[in-house]
Amino acid sequence: MNNIADRILQIKSTLHDDVELVAVSKFHPASAVKDAYDAGQRIFGESRVQELMMKIPELPDDIRWHFIGHLQTNKVRQIIGKTSLIESVDTLKLLEVIDRESVRAGVVTRVLMQVHVAREETKFGFDCNELIEWFSQYRYSNLKATHICGLMGMASNTNDEIRVRDDFKRIKECYESIRAACRKNLIGFDTLSMGMSHDYPIAIEEGATSVRVGTAIFGERVY
Ligand SMILES: *Cc1c(COP(=O)(O)O)cnc(C)c1O
């Protein structure tokens, strides 16, 4: 067995059945994706439109691609109908464009709203309170072809486990507040994507239903 397969199986053996593993294959070649696929992995995460579009035709059709990077509105059209989930909706403008392009393509696009809690200025995403308010006003009911399935978030990039755990707790609280605010109207809002290679066990303890693991499966990325 190759290393990628070994690592996939090892990580999977530590996850409960109800936690989804997204193998983040960005910056790794299609051959590495195929190794993971052959080990049974079907969900892969990519963060660049061009790279995703190059990999799709080279790999099996039953792969479910998650888009996890910052998505520019002018590139939305290219990926509509090609992803099983866009995890990184970070502005209302982007949400609007995804919805419009989904209507145009005659598909329903599944998305997560990205929340920002990490204490680094450069990270994308919504402020939790802003998002709770938006949901509380049932603003999502205007969407025609977009299904909001939950939230995605990242913890601060630090070895301080207490701070990482606190960030995950805040993302989870945001998720629960939205669910409580929209109890009757928001259907299928059940995905909480948080945790990466170095912190996914903590994310799971704090309620993640989906983890995005790259380096721990594919090794270091060469940018
Ligand atoms: C790259 C990336 C990951 C995976 O990071 P690793 O540390 O390699 O596991 C997860 N989530 C997002 C949003 C990413 O951009």
The ligand as a MOL file (V3000), in Angstrom:
LIG
                    3D

  0  0  0     0  0            999 V3000
M  V30 BEGIN CTAB
M  V30 COUNTS 15 15 0 0 0
M  V30 BEGIN ATOM
M  V30 1 C -5.5990 24.0930 2.6040 0
M  V30 2 C -6.8250 24.0910 3.4170 0
M  V30 3 C -7.1100 23.0240 4.3030 0
M  V30 4 C -6.1630 21.8590 4.5490 0
M  V30 5 O -5.0530 22.2680 5.2830 0
M  V30 6 P -4.0140 21.1980 5.8930 0
M  V30 7 O -3.3390 21.9500 6.9750 0
M  V30 8 O -3.0730 20.8580 4.7690 0
M  V30 9 O -4.7700 20.0370 6.3590 0
M  V30 10 C -8.3230 23.0490 4.9840 0
M  V30 11 N -9.2000 24.0520 4.8200 0
M  V30 12 C -8.9640 25.0910 3.9960 0
M  V30 13 C -9.9970 26.1600 3.8750 0
M  V30 14 C -7.7750 25.1480 3.2700 0
M  V30 15 O -7.5540 26.1930 2.4640 0
M  V30 END ATOM
M  V30 BEGIN BOND
M  V30 1 1 1 2
M  V30 2 1 2 3
M  V30 3 2 2 14
M  V30 4 1 3 4
M  V30 5 2 3 10
M  V30 6 1 4 5
M  V30 7 1 5 6
M  V30 8 2 6 7
M  V30 9 1 6 8
M  V30 10 1 6 9
M  V30 11 1 10 11
M  V30 12 2 11 12
M  V30 13 1 12 13
M  V30 14 1 12 14
M  V30 15 1 14 15
M  V30 END BOND
M  V30 END CTAB
M  END
